Amino acid sequence: MDDDEECCEVVVTAADADWLAGLTRDLVERRLAACGHLLAAVRSIYRWEGEVHDEPEARVALHTRRALVPEIVEHVRAVHPYDVPCVLALPLVGGSPDYLAWVRAETRPPTPRGEAG
C-alpha cells in the first residue's frame, strides 16, 4: 500500500470553537489523530429541518490513519452536541513523506472489532 493512501484528513465542525478544541485534544490524547488544525471562525450556510441557516461555526482538520476513521466517527457521534455532526474523511493524494510518517507514528493502529479502545 502507498504510504500516502494510509493517511487522511477528517473534518469536524461545531458551533463552539472551545468545545471543538477540547474534542481535538481528546482525539490526540487517545492517539486517534496526530494533530488538528482548528479554524475558530467559519461561516456555515445550510438547510436544516426545512429552513436555511447562516451560522458561525468552528472547523478542525484532523490528520490521522484512514483505518481510524470509524473510531473517530463513533466517538464524535457519542459526544457531539449536534444531532447530525459533520464528520468527513478526505483522502490524501500526496504529501511530505516525513510528515505522513509522523502522522502514522503519532496515531495508534486501529482497535480490532470487539475490543475496547
C-alpha positions as CSV (number, residue, x, y, z in Angstrom):
1,M,0.0,0.0,0.0
2,D,1.2,3.5,-0.8
3,D,2.1,5.4,2.4
4,D,0.1,8.4,1.3
5,E,-3.0,6.2,1.0
6,E,-2.8,5.1,4.6
7,C,-3.4,8.7,6.0
8,C,-6.4,11.0,5.6
9,E,-7.8,14.3,6.8
10,V,-11.0,14.2,8.9
11,V,-13.1,17.4,9.1
12,V,-15.4,18.1,12.0
13,T,-17.4,21.2,12.6
14,A,-19.1,22.6,15.8
15,A,-20.8,25.7,17.0
16,D,-18.3,26.3,19.8
17,A,-14.5,26.6,19.0
18,D,-13.5,25.9,22.6
19,W,-15.6,22.7,22.6
20,L,-14.1,21.7,19.3
21,A,-10.6,22.3,20.7
22,G,-11.4,20.0,23.6
23,L,-12.6,17.3,21.2
24,T,-9.4,17.7,19.2
25,R,-7.2,17.4,22.3
26,D,-9.2,14.3,23.4
27,L,-8.7,12.7,20.0
28,V,-5.0,13.5,20.0
29,E,-4.6,12.2,23.6
30,R,-6.4,9.0,22.5
31,R,-3.9,8.7,19.6
32,L,-6.9,8.7,17.2
33,A,-5.4,11.8,15.5
34,A,-1.8,13.1,15.3
35,C,-3.0,16.7,15.2
36,G,-5.8,19.0,14.5
37,H,-5.7,22.4,12.7
38,L,-8.6,24.5,14.1
39,L,-10.2,27.4,12.4
40,A,-12.2,29.2,15.1
41,A,-14.4,31.2,12.7
42,V,-16.1,29.8,9.6
43,R,-19.5,30.7,8.3
44,S,-21.8,27.8,7.5
45,I,-24.9,28.1,5.3
46,Y,-27.0,25.0,5.3
47,R,-30.5,23.7,5.2
48,W,-31.8,22.0,8.3
49,E,-35.4,20.9,9.1
50,G,-36.8,22.8,6.1
51,E,-35.1,26.2,6.8
52,V,-31.9,27.8,5.5
53,H,-29.5,28.7,8.3
54,D,-26.5,31.1,8.2
55,E,-24.4,30.5,11.4
56,P,-20.9,30.9,12.7
57,E,-19.1,27.6,13.4
58,A,-15.6,26.3,14.0
59,R,-13.8,23.7,11.9
60,V,-11.0,21.3,12.6
61,A,-8.9,19.3,10.1
62,L,-7.6,16.2,11.8
63,H,-4.7,14.2,10.4
64,T,-4.9,10.5,11.1
65,R,-4.7,7.0,9.7
66,R,-7.6,6.1,7.4
67,A,-8.2,2.9,9.4
68,L,-9.0,5.0,12.5
69,V,-11.9,6.9,10.8
70,P,-14.6,4.6,12.0
71,E,-13.4,5.1,15.6
72,I,-13.3,8.8,15.2
73,V,-16.8,8.9,13.7
74,E,-18.1,6.8,16.6
75,H,-16.5,8.9,19.2
76,V,-17.7,12.2,17.6
77,R,-21.3,10.9,17.3
78,A,-21.2,9.9,21.0
79,V,-20.1,13.3,22.3
80,H,-21.1,15.9,19.8
81,P,-24.0,18.3,20.7
82,Y,-25.4,18.2,17.1
83,D,-28.0,15.6,16.1
84,V,-26.1,15.1,12.8
85,P,-22.5,16.3,13.2
86,C,-20.3,17.0,10.1
87,V,-17.6,14.3,10.1
88,L,-16.0,13.9,6.7
89,A,-12.9,11.8,5.9
90,L,-10.9,13.2,2.9
91,P,-8.4,11.2,1.0
92,L,-4.8,12.4,0.6
93,V,-3.3,12.3,-2.8
94,G,0.2,13.1,-1.6
95,G,2.3,14.9,0.9
96,S,5.6,15.1,2.6
97,P,6.8,11.5,3.3
98,D,8.3,12.7,6.6
99,Y,5.1,14.3,7.7
100,L,3.0,11.3,6.8
101,A,5.4,9.0,8.7
102,W,5.0,11.3,11.7
103,V,1.1,11.1,11.4
104,R,1.4,7.3,11.5
105,A,3.9,7.3,14.4
106,E,1.7,9.6,16.5
107,T,-1.5,7.6,16.0
108,R,-2.2,4.1,17.1
109,P,-3.1,1.1,15.0
110,P,-6.9,0.6,14.8
111,T,-8.6,-1.4,17.5
112,P,-9.9,-4.8,16.2
113,R,-13.6,-5.1,16.3
114,G,-14.9,-6.3,19.6
115,E,-12.0,-4.9,21.7
116,A,-12.3,-1.9,23.9
117,G,-10.4,1.3,22.7
